[in-house]
Amino acid sequence: MTSLRTLCEDYLAFRRSLGAKLMMTRGLLFQFIAFLAQREAPFITAALALEWASKPEGVQQEWRARRLSEVRQFARYVHAVDPRHEVPPQRLLPYRRQRPQPYIYSVGEIEDLIGAARDLSGRLRPRTCSTMLGLLAVTGMRSGEVVRLDRDDVDLRQGILTIRESKFGKSRLNLCHDTTVQALGDYAAWRDERCPRPQSPAFFLNERAKRIGKANFRKTFKTLTCQTGLRDPAASRGPRLHDLRHTFSVRTLIRWYRDCVDIDRHLPRLSTWLGHSCIADSYWYLTAVPELMALAARRLDERQGRRSS
C-alpha cells in the first residue's frame, strides 16, 4: 500500500502542475497525516478528519473550515487510488466566507496618499512609493504584481506591462495609458540616474537598490493612511492597499453605466484585465457597492420599461 506521505507529495506535485500556489497546504496535510499515525489509522475517515479540523481551540470557524477543506480535497485524490479512504462530506464545518466591504477612495484621497508618499524619508523611497501607488490606482493591479515587476516587464516603447505568474499562476498583458507610460518612463530615468548598478532586476527599487518587499510596502501604506487621516492609528483595521484595486474596478463600472455601455458584454474584458480566475469575482463588485447596485437597478428598470411599452 502506498503511504499517505508519498500520496501527499504526488498530490501536491499534481496541484502545483495546475498552477496552484499551495502556500500552507503541505504543512496542514502533513500535520493531518501525523495525526492519523498517532491514532494508528491507516485510512482517512470522515470522523477523524472532522476531529482533526475541529481540534484547535480559540480559532475562528473560517480556519477550521479551511483545514477540513484541505483534507477533503486530498481525500478525493487518494480515494481514487484506494477507495478505502473516505471523503468527508460537504458542510461538516459550514462556513461562508464574507468578503470585507471595499473602501472606495475618492480622487482627492488618492492624491493625498501619493502626496504623502512623496514626503517620505529616504533617497529612493519617496519616488518609488508614490509611483507605485499611482500605478495601482490607474491599473487596478494587485500590489504583489507591482512589486514583482522587472525592468523587462515594462515596455515603455509599446506601453505594455507584462504581469507574470500572478495569482493562480496566470500571466497577462496590460496596455497602459500614455500618461502612465510617461510617469513610468520618468521614474525609470530618475531611478537609473541614482542607481546605475542596481542589486536587483526589479523595476521599483528600495533604499538598498533592491526589490521593495511586499510587507514593507503594506506597512508604508498603513503609515500613509494614518498621516492622511484615512485610518485611526489605534484602530486594527482601515482602508487597505488592495482597496485601490477595488476603487479602479468600481469606477470603471460606474463610468460604463453612465456611458450606457453593455455591462454583460464588457465585463469579461475587465475580468481579463484584472486577472480574475472567474468572472463571478468581477460581478461581485456590482453587489458590493451601493452606487453600483443603484445604477444596475436603474438599468434593469429601464429595460423592463422598454419591454412593457
C-alpha positions, 0 to 999 in steps of 0.5 A, spaced: 500 500 500 502 506 498 503 511 504 499 517 505 506 521 505 508 519 498 500 520 496 501 527 499 507 529 495 504 526 488 498 530 490 501 536 491 506 535 485 499 534 481 496 541 484 502 545 483 502 542 475 495 546 475 498 552 477 496 552 484 500 556 489 499 551 495 502 556 500 500 552 507 497 546 504 503 541 505 504 543 512 496 542 514 496 535 510 502 533 513 500 535 520 493 531 518 497 525 516 501 525 523 495 525 526 492 519 523 499 515 525 498 517 532 491 514 532 494 508 528 489 509 522 491 507 516 485 510 512 482 517 512 475 517 515 470 522 515 470 522 523 477 523 524 478 528 519 472 532 522 476 531 529 482 533 526 479 540 523 475 541 529 481 540 534 484 547 535 481 551 540 480 559 540 480 559 532 475 562 528 470 557 524 473 560 517 480 556 519 477 550 521 473 550 515 479 551 511 483 545 514 477 540 513 477 543 506 484 541 505 483 534 507 477 533 503 480 535 497 486 530 498 481 525 500 478 525 493 485 524 490 487 518 494 480 515 494 481 514 487 487 510 488 484 506 494 477 507 495 478 505 502 479 512 504 473 516 505 471 523 503 468 527 508 462 530 506 460 537 504 458 542 510 461 538 516 464 545 518 459 550 514 462 556 513 461 562 508 466 566 507 464 574 507 468 578 503 470 585 507 466 591 504 471 595 499 473 602 501 472 606 495 477 612 495 475 618 492 480 622 487 482 627 492 484 621 497 488 618 492 492 624 491 493 625 498 496 618 499 501 619 493 502 626 496 504 623 502 508 618 499 512 623 496 514 626 503 517 620 505 524 619 508 529 616 504 533 617 497 529 612 493 523 611 497 519 617 496 519 616 488 518 609 488 512 609 493 508 614 490 509 611 483 507 605 485 501 607 488 499 611 482 500 605 478 495 601 482 490 606 482 490 607 474 491 599 473 487 596 478 493 591 479 494 587 485 500 590 489 504 583 489 504 584 481 507 591 482 512 589 486 514 583 482 515 587 476 522 587 472 525 592 468 523 587 462 516 587 464 515 594 462 515 596 455 515 603 455 516 603 447 509 599 446 506 601 453 505 594 455 506 591 462 507 584 462 504 581 469 507 574 470 505 568 474 500 572 478 495 569 482 493 562 480 499 562 476 496 566 470 500 571 466 497 577 462 498 583 458 496 590 460 496 596 455 497 602 459 495 609 458 500 614 455 500 618 461 502 612 465 507 610 460 510 617 461 510 617 469 513 610 468 518 612 463 520 618 468 521 614 474 525 609 470 530 615 468 530 618 475 531 611 478 537 609 473 540 616 474 541 614 482 542 607 481 546 605 475 548 598 478 542 596 481 542 589 486 536 587 483 532 586 476 526 589 479 523 595 476 521 599 483 527 599 487 528 600 495 533 604 499 538 598 498 537 598 490 533 592 491 526 589 490 521 593 495 518 587 499 511 586 499 510 587 507 514 593 507 510 596 502 503 594 506 506 597 512 508 604 508 501 604 506 498 603 513 503 609 515 500 613 509 493 612 511 494 614 518 498 621 516 492 622 511 487 621 516 484 615 512 485 610 518 485 611 526 492 609 528 489 605 534 484 602 530 486 594 527 483 595 521 482 601 515 482 602 508 487 597 505 492 597 499 488 592 495 482 597 496 485 601 490 484 595 486 477 595 488 476 603 487 479 602 479 474 596 478 468 600 481 469 606 477 470 603 471 463 600 472 460 606 474 463 610 468 460 604 463 453 605 466 453 612 465 456 611 458 450 606 457 455 601 455 453 593 455 455 591 462 454 583 460 458 584 454 464 588 457 465 585 463 469 579 461 474 584 458 475 587 465 475 580 468 481 579 463 484 585 465 484 584 472 486 577 472 480 574 475 480 566 475 472 567 474 468 572 472 463 571 478 469 575 482 468 581 477 460 581 478 461 581 485 463 588 485 456 590 482 453 587 489 458 590 493 457 597 492 451 601 493 452 606 487 453 600 483 447 596 485 443 603 484 445 604 477 444 596 475 437 597 478 436 603 474 438 599 468 434 593 469 428 598 470 429 601 464 429 595 460 423 592 463 420 599 461 422 598 454 419 591 454 412 593 457 411 599 452 
